[in-house]
Amino acid sequence: MASAALTRTRRLAVILLLTLAALLVQSFGSGVWAVPDQPSLRQTIPPYRPTSTPTRKPAARRPTGAHIVLQVDGTAARLWTIVQWMDAQGDWHDVTGWRGDLDDGHHKTWWVHPRDFGTGPFRWIVLEDPHGPMLAASAPFHLPTVSRETMRVDIALVP
């Protein structure tokens, strides 16, 4: 009797599973399990519009200038130099910022901005120290006239 009840329970379980399988197959075909349309999502997402590639801005460029170089021969002492400019009356005035010790004891270099190209006259003076007596002065000169030009001025000190 127990085996007859077990067989009947198995038959009922198989029938139940077959019925469920048939219902599932039917429901897939009817669209019950399909993902519903979501019009609210479609309305909130803007349409795709390709964007243009941004134009690269050129890096800020420092003006290309020129250089003036003083070359002092005849001494190894630590000396002071100043660049001066001459006014209309013939008086000499120190150029602000163009003063300092000789580099390596023999030369001094200053950068010239393009707006100052060709201006003058200028001269270099050499002193014992920032407040000492003037030892020498160069001949008057005008600043370079083109970018990347280096103008060299020589002064020979007699010991």
Rosetta constraint file for C-alpha pairs under 8 A:
AtomPair CA 1 CA 5 HARMONIC 6.26 0.50
AtomPair CA 2 CA 6 HARMONIC 6.16 0.50
AtomPair CA 3 CA 7 HARMONIC 6.10 0.50
AtomPair CA 4 CA 8 HARMONIC 6.18 0.50
AtomPair CA 5 CA 9 HARMONIC 6.12 0.50
AtomPair CA 6 CA 10 HARMONIC 6.14 0.50
AtomPair CA 7 CA 11 HARMONIC 6.21 0.50
AtomPair CA 8 CA 12 HARMONIC 6.22 0.50
AtomPair CA 9 CA 13 HARMONIC 6.13 0.50
AtomPair CA 10 CA 14 HARMONIC 6.15 0.50
AtomPair CA 11 CA 15 HARMONIC 6.12 0.50
AtomPair CA 12 CA 16 HARMONIC 6.02 0.50
AtomPair CA 13 CA 17 HARMONIC 6.12 0.50
AtomPair CA 14 CA 18 HARMONIC 6.11 0.50
AtomPair CA 15 CA 19 HARMONIC 6.12 0.50
AtomPair CA 16 CA 20 HARMONIC 6.24 0.50
AtomPair CA 17 CA 21 HARMONIC 6.11 0.50
AtomPair CA 18 CA 22 HARMONIC 6.15 0.50
AtomPair CA 19 CA 23 HARMONIC 6.26 0.50
AtomPair CA 20 CA 24 HARMONIC 6.17 0.50
AtomPair CA 21 CA 25 HARMONIC 6.23 0.50
AtomPair CA 22 CA 26 HARMONIC 6.20 0.50
AtomPair CA 23 CA 27 HARMONIC 6.10 0.50
AtomPair CA 24 CA 28 HARMONIC 6.28 0.50
AtomPair CA 25 CA 29 HARMONIC 6.53 0.50
AtomPair CA 26 CA 30 HARMONIC 6.39 0.50
AtomPair CA 27 CA 31 HARMONIC 6.55 0.50
AtomPair CA 27 CA 32 HARMONIC 5.64 0.50
AtomPair CA 27 CA 33 HARMONIC 6.92 0.50
AtomPair CA 28 CA 32 HARMONIC 6.26 0.50
AtomPair CA 28 CA 33 HARMONIC 5.81 0.50
AtomPair CA 28 CA 34 HARMONIC 7.70 0.50
AtomPair CA 38 CA 42 HARMONIC 6.79 0.50
AtomPair CA 39 CA 43 HARMONIC 6.20 0.50
AtomPair CA 40 CA 44 HARMONIC 6.42 0.50
AtomPair CA 41 CA 45 HARMONIC 6.45 0.50
AtomPair CA 63 CA 113 HARMONIC 7.16 0.50
AtomPair CA 63 CA 114 HARMONIC 7.08 0.50
AtomPair CA 64 CA 113 HARMONIC 7.50 0.50
AtomPair CA 64 CA 114 HARMONIC 7.05 0.50
AtomPair CA 64 CA 147 HARMONIC 5.77 0.50
AtomPair CA 64 CA 148 HARMONIC 6.87 0.50
AtomPair CA 65 CA 111 HARMONIC 6.67 0.50
AtomPair CA 65 CA 112 HARMONIC 5.44 0.50
AtomPair CA 65 CA 113 HARMONIC 4.96 0.50
AtomPair CA 65 CA 114 HARMONIC 5.27 0.50
AtomPair CA 65 CA 146 HARMONIC 7.65 0.50
AtomPair CA 65 CA 147 HARMONIC 4.87 0.50
AtomPair CA 65 CA 148 HARMONIC 5.86 0.50
AtomPair CA 65 CA 149 HARMONIC 7.86 0.50
AtomPair CA 66 CA 111 HARMONIC 5.87 0.50
AtomPair CA 66 CA 112 HARMONIC 5.00 0.50
AtomPair CA 66 CA 113 HARMONIC 6.87 0.50
AtomPair CA 66 CA 114 HARMONIC 7.38 0.50
AtomPair CA 66 CA 144 HARMONIC 6.48 0.50
AtomPair CA 66 CA 146 HARMONIC 6.90 0.50
AtomPair CA 66 CA 147 HARMONIC 5.11 0.50
AtomPair CA 66 CA 148 HARMONIC 4.57 0.50
AtomPair CA 66 CA 149 HARMONIC 4.91 0.50
AtomPair CA 66 CA 150 HARMONIC 5.84 0.50
AtomPair CA 67 CA 109 HARMONIC 6.61 0.50
AtomPair CA 67 CA 110 HARMONIC 5.59 0.50
AtomPair CA 67 CA 111 HARMONIC 4.58 0.50
AtomPair CA 67 CA 112 HARMONIC 5.41 0.50
AtomPair CA 67 CA 144 HARMONIC 7.36 0.50
AtomPair CA 67 CA 148 HARMONIC 7.20 0.50
AtomPair CA 67 CA 149 HARMONIC 6.37 0.50
AtomPair CA 67 CA 150 HARMONIC 4.66 0.50
AtomPair CA 67 CA 151 HARMONIC 6.25 0.50
AtomPair CA 68 CA 109 HARMONIC 5.70 0.50
AtomPair CA 68 CA 110 HARMONIC 5.46 0.50
AtomPair CA 68 CA 111 HARMONIC 6.66 0.50
AtomPair CA 68 CA 112 HARMONIC 7.16 0.50
AtomPair CA 68 CA 143 HARMONIC 7.34 0.50
AtomPair CA 68 CA 144 HARMONIC 7.56 0.50
AtomPair CA 68 CA 150 HARMONIC 5.66 0.50
AtomPair CA 68 CA 151 HARMONIC 4.76 0.50
AtomPair CA 68 CA 152 HARMONIC 5.93 0.50
AtomPair CA 68 CA 153 HARMONIC 7.59 0.50
AtomPair CA 69 CA 107 HARMONIC 6.79 0.50
AtomPair CA 69 CA 108 HARMONIC 5.57 0.50
AtomPair CA 69 CA 109 HARMONIC 4.40 0.50
AtomPair CA 69 CA 110 HARMONIC 6.60 0.50
AtomPair CA 69 CA 150 HARMONIC 7.07 0.50
AtomPair CA 69 CA 151 HARMONIC 6.08 0.50
AtomPair CA 69 CA 152 HARMONIC 4.69 0.50
AtomPair CA 69 CA 153 HARMONIC 6.10 0.50
AtomPair CA 70 CA 107 HARMONIC 5.22 0.50
AtomPair CA 70 CA 108 HARMONIC 5.14 0.50
AtomPair CA 70 CA 109 HARMONIC 6.50 0.50
AtomPair CA 70 CA 124 HARMONIC 7.36 0.50
AtomPair CA 70 CA 152 HARMONIC 5.94 0.50
AtomPair CA 70 CA 153 HARMONIC 4.93 0.50
AtomPair CA 70 CA 154 HARMONIC 5.96 0.50
AtomPair CA 70 CA 155 HARMONIC 7.47 0.50
AtomPair CA 71 CA 106 HARMONIC 5.85 0.50
AtomPair CA 71 CA 107 HARMONIC 4.47 0.50
AtomPair CA 71 CA 108 HARMONIC 6.90 0.50
AtomPair CA 71 CA 152 HARMONIC 7.03 0.50
AtomPair CA 71 CA 153 HARMONIC 6.11 0.50
AtomPair CA 71 CA 154 HARMONIC 4.78 0.50
AtomPair CA 71 CA 155 HARMONIC 6.24 0.50
AtomPair CA 72 CA 106 HARMONIC 5.00 0.50
AtomPair CA 72 CA 107 HARMONIC 5.91 0.50
AtomPair CA 72 CA 154 HARMONIC 5.99 0.50
AtomPair CA 72 CA 155 HARMONIC 4.93 0.50
AtomPair CA 72 CA 156 HARMONIC 5.78 0.50
AtomPair CA 72 CA 157 HARMONIC 7.08 0.50
AtomPair CA 73 CA 106 HARMONIC 6.59 0.50
AtomPair CA 73 CA 154 HARMONIC 7.58 0.50
AtomPair CA 73 CA 155 HARMONIC 6.33 0.50
AtomPair CA 73 CA 156 HARMONIC 4.73 0.50
AtomPair CA 73 CA 157 HARMONIC 6.12 0.50
AtomPair CA 74 CA 156 HARMONIC 5.83 0.50
AtomPair CA 74 CA 157 HARMONIC 5.09 0.50
AtomPair CA 74 CA 158 HARMONIC 6.31 0.50
AtomPair CA 74 CA 159 HARMONIC 7.00 0.50
AtomPair CA 75 CA 105 HARMONIC 7.94 0.50
AtomPair CA 75 CA 106 HARMONIC 7.69 0.50
AtomPair CA 75 CA 157 HARMONIC 6.73 0.50
AtomPair CA 75 CA 159 HARMONIC 7.41 0.50
AtomPair CA 76 CA 105 HARMONIC 5.81 0.50
AtomPair CA 76 CA 106 HARMONIC 7.15 0.50
AtomPair CA 77 CA 105 HARMONIC 6.56 0.50
AtomPair CA 78 CA 101 HARMONIC 6.98 0.50
AtomPair CA 78 CA 102 HARMONIC 6.94 0.50
AtomPair CA 78 CA 105 HARMONIC 5.72 0.50
AtomPair CA 78 CA 128 HARMONIC 7.51 0.50
AtomPair CA 78 CA 129 HARMONIC 7.85 0.50
AtomPair CA 79 CA 101 HARMONIC 5.81 0.50
AtomPair CA 79 CA 102 HARMONIC 6.04 0.50
AtomPair CA 79 CA 105 HARMONIC 7.06 0.50
AtomPair CA 79 CA 126 HARMONIC 6.82 0.50
AtomPair CA 79 CA 127 HARMONIC 6.01 0.50
AtomPair CA 79 CA 128 HARMONIC 5.09 0.50
AtomPair CA 79 CA 129 HARMONIC 5.76 0.50
AtomPair CA 80 CA 99 HARMONIC 7.37 0.50
AtomPair CA 80 CA 100 HARMONIC 5.55 0.50
AtomPair CA 80 CA 101 HARMONIC 4.56 0.50
AtomPair CA 80 CA 102 HARMONIC 6.26 0.50
AtomPair CA 80 CA 126 HARMONIC 5.81 0.50
AtomPair CA 80 CA 127 HARMONIC 5.08 0.50
AtomPair CA 80 CA 128 HARMONIC 6.01 0.50
AtomPair CA 80 CA 129 HARMONIC 5.01 0.50
AtomPair CA 80 CA 130 HARMONIC 5.79 0.50
AtomPair CA 81 CA 99 HARMONIC 5.47 0.50
AtomPair CA 81 CA 100 HARMONIC 5.48 0.50
AtomPair CA 81 CA 101 HARMONIC 6.17 0.50
AtomPair CA 81 CA 102 HARMONIC 6.77 0.50
AtomPair CA 81 CA 108 HARMONIC 7.88 0.50
AtomPair CA 81 CA 124 HARMONIC 6.86 0.50
AtomPair CA 81 CA 125 HARMONIC 5.66 0.50
AtomPair CA 81 CA 126 HARMONIC 4.62 0.50
AtomPair CA 81 CA 127 HARMONIC 6.12 0.50
AtomPair CA 81 CA 130 HARMONIC 7.95 0.50
AtomPair CA 82 CA 94 HARMONIC 6.64 0.50
AtomPair CA 82 CA 95 HARMONIC 7.40 0.50
AtomPair CA 82 CA 98 HARMONIC 5.97 0.50
AtomPair CA 82 CA 99 HARMONIC 4.28 0.50
AtomPair CA 82 CA 100 HARMONIC 6.73 0.50
AtomPair CA 82 CA 124 HARMONIC 5.83 0.50
AtomPair CA 82 CA 125 HARMONIC 5.43 0.50
AtomPair CA 82 CA 126 HARMONIC 6.73 0.50
AtomPair CA 83 CA 94 HARMONIC 6.06 0.50
AtomPair CA 83 CA 95 HARMONIC 5.68 0.50
AtomPair CA 83 CA 98 HARMONIC 5.66 0.50
AtomPair CA 83 CA 99 HARMONIC 6.45 0.50
AtomPair CA 83 CA 122 HARMONIC 6.82 0.50
AtomPair CA 83 CA 123 HARMONIC 5.73 0.50
AtomPair CA 83 CA 124 HARMONIC 4.56 0.50
AtomPair CA 83 CA 125 HARMONIC 6.40 0.50
AtomPair CA 84 CA 92 HARMONIC 5.94 0.50
AtomPair CA 84 CA 93 HARMONIC 5.13 0.50
AtomPair CA 84 CA 94 HARMONIC 4.31 0.50
AtomPair CA 84 CA 95 HARMONIC 5.22 0.50
AtomPair CA 84 CA 122 HARMONIC 5.45 0.50
AtomPair CA 84 CA 123 HARMONIC 5.36 0.50
AtomPair CA 84 CA 124 HARMONIC 6.30 0.50
AtomPair CA 84 CA 125 HARMONIC 7.53 0.50
AtomPair CA 85 CA 92 HARMONIC 5.49 0.50
AtomPair CA 85 CA 93 HARMONIC 5.34 0.50
AtomPair CA 85 CA 94 HARMONIC 6.48 0.50
AtomPair CA 85 CA 95 HARMONIC 6.50 0.50
AtomPair CA 85 CA 120 HARMONIC 6.64 0.50
AtomPair CA 85 CA 121 HARMONIC 5.94 0.50
AtomPair CA 85 CA 122 HARMONIC 4.36 0.50
AtomPair CA 85 CA 123 HARMONIC 6.57 0.50
AtomPair CA 86 CA 90 HARMONIC 5.64 0.50
AtomPair CA 86 CA 91 HARMONIC 5.41 0.50
AtomPair CA 86 CA 92 HARMONIC 4.47 0.50
AtomPair CA 86 CA 93 HARMONIC 6.32 0.50
AtomPair CA 86 CA 120 HARMONIC 7.30 0.50
AtomPair CA 86 CA 121 HARMONIC 5.84 0.50
AtomPair CA 86 CA 122 HARMONIC 6.29 0.50
AtomPair CA 87 CA 91 HARMONIC 5.55 0.50
AtomPair CA 87 CA 92 HARMONIC 6.56 0.50
AtomPair CA 87 CA 93 HARMONIC 7.65 0.50
AtomPair CA 94 CA 98 HARMONIC 7.90 0.50
AtomPair CA 95 CA 99 HARMONIC 7.70 0.50
AtomPair CA 98 CA 110 HARMONIC 6.87 0.50
AtomPair CA 100 CA 130 HARMONIC 7.94 0.50
AtomPair CA 101 CA 105 HARMONIC 7.69 0.50
AtomPair CA 101 CA 108 HARMONIC 7.54 0.50
AtomPair CA 102 CA 106 HARMONIC 5.79 0.50
AtomPair CA 102 CA 107 HARMONIC 5.21 0.50
AtomPair CA 102 CA 108 HARMONIC 5.10 0.50
AtomPair CA 103 CA 107 HARMONIC 5.30 0.50
AtomPair CA 103 CA 108 HARMONIC 5.40 0.50
AtomPair CA 112 CA 116 HARMONIC 6.66 0.50
AtomPair CA 112 CA 117 HARMONIC 7.28 0.50
AtomPair CA 112 CA 143 HARMONIC 7.64 0.50
AtomPair CA 112 CA 144 HARMONIC 7.80 0.50
AtomPair CA 113 CA 117 HARMONIC 7.03 0.50
AtomPair CA 114 CA 146 HARMONIC 7.59 0.50
AtomPair CA 114 CA 147 HARMONIC 6.98 0.50
AtomPair CA 116 CA 143 HARMONIC 7.21 0.50
AtomPair CA 117 CA 143 HARMONIC 5.63 0.50
AtomPair CA 117 CA 144 HARMONIC 5.43 0.50
AtomPair CA 117 CA 145 HARMONIC 4.58 0.50
AtomPair CA 117 CA 146 HARMONIC 6.80 0.50
AtomPair CA 118 CA 142 HARMONIC 5.64 0.50
AtomPair CA 118 CA 143 HARMONIC 4.89 0.50
AtomPair CA 118 CA 144 HARMONIC 5.58 0.50
AtomPair CA 118 CA 145 HARMONIC 4.77 0.50
AtomPair CA 119 CA 142 HARMONIC 5.51 0.50
AtomPair CA 119 CA 143 HARMONIC 5.57 0.50
AtomPair CA 120 CA 141 HARMONIC 6.49 0.50
AtomPair CA 120 CA 142 HARMONIC 4.38 0.50
AtomPair CA 120 CA 143 HARMONIC 6.31 0.50
AtomPair CA 121 CA 140 HARMONIC 5.62 0.50
AtomPair CA 121 CA 141 HARMONIC 5.23 0.50
AtomPair CA 121 CA 142 HARMONIC 5.05 0.50
AtomPair CA 121 CA 143 HARMONIC 7.87 0.50
AtomPair CA 122 CA 140 HARMONIC 5.35 0.50
AtomPair CA 122 CA 141 HARMONIC 5.27 0.50
AtomPair CA 122 CA 142 HARMONIC 6.04 0.50
AtomPair CA 122 CA 143 HARMONIC 7.54 0.50
AtomPair CA 123 CA 137 HARMONIC 6.82 0.50
AtomPair CA 123 CA 138 HARMONIC 5.48 0.50
AtomPair CA 123 CA 139 HARMONIC 6.20 0.50
AtomPair CA 123 CA 140 HARMONIC 4.85 0.50
AtomPair CA 123 CA 141 HARMONIC 6.20 0.50
AtomPair CA 124 CA 137 HARMONIC 5.67 0.50
AtomPair CA 124 CA 138 HARMONIC 5.27 0.50
AtomPair CA 124 CA 139 HARMONIC 7.96 0.50
AtomPair CA 125 CA 134 HARMONIC 6.81 0.50
AtomPair CA 125 CA 135 HARMONIC 7.57 0.50
AtomPair CA 125 CA 136 HARMONIC 5.74 0.50
AtomPair CA 125 CA 137 HARMONIC 4.30 0.50
AtomPair CA 125 CA 138 HARMONIC 6.43 0.50
AtomPair CA 126 CA 134 HARMONIC 5.84 0.50
AtomPair CA 126 CA 135 HARMONIC 5.55 0.50
AtomPair CA 126 CA 136 HARMONIC 5.27 0.50
AtomPair CA 126 CA 137 HARMONIC 6.33 0.50
AtomPair CA 127 CA 131 HARMONIC 7.73 0.50
AtomPair CA 127 CA 132 HARMONIC 5.78 0.50
AtomPair CA 127 CA 133 HARMONIC 5.61 0.50
AtomPair CA 127 CA 134 HARMONIC 4.39 0.50
AtomPair CA 127 CA 135 HARMONIC 5.27 0.50
AtomPair CA 127 CA 136 HARMONIC 7.26 0.50
AtomPair CA 128 CA 132 HARMONIC 5.12 0.50
AtomPair CA 128 CA 133 HARMONIC 6.20 0.50
AtomPair CA 128 CA 134 HARMONIC 6.90 0.50
AtomPair CA 128 CA 135 HARMONIC 6.85 0.50
AtomPair CA 129 CA 133 HARMONIC 7.74 0.50
AtomPair CA 135 CA 157 HARMONIC 7.64 0.50
AtomPair CA 136 CA 155 HARMONIC 7.39 0.50
AtomPair CA 136 CA 157 HARMONIC 7.07 0.50
AtomPair CA 137 CA 155 HARMONIC 7.50 0.50
AtomPair CA 138 CA 153 HARMONIC 7.27 0.50
AtomPair CA 138 CA 154 HARMONIC 7.42 0.50
AtomPair CA 138 CA 155 HARMONIC 6.26 0.50
AtomPair CA 143 CA 151 HARMONIC 7.55 0.50
AtomPair CA 144 CA 149 HARMONIC 6.20 0.50
AtomPair CA 144 CA 150 HARMONIC 7.04 0.50
AtomPair CA 144 CA 151 HARMONIC 6.28 0.50
AtomPair CA 145 CA 149 HARMONIC 7.50 0.50
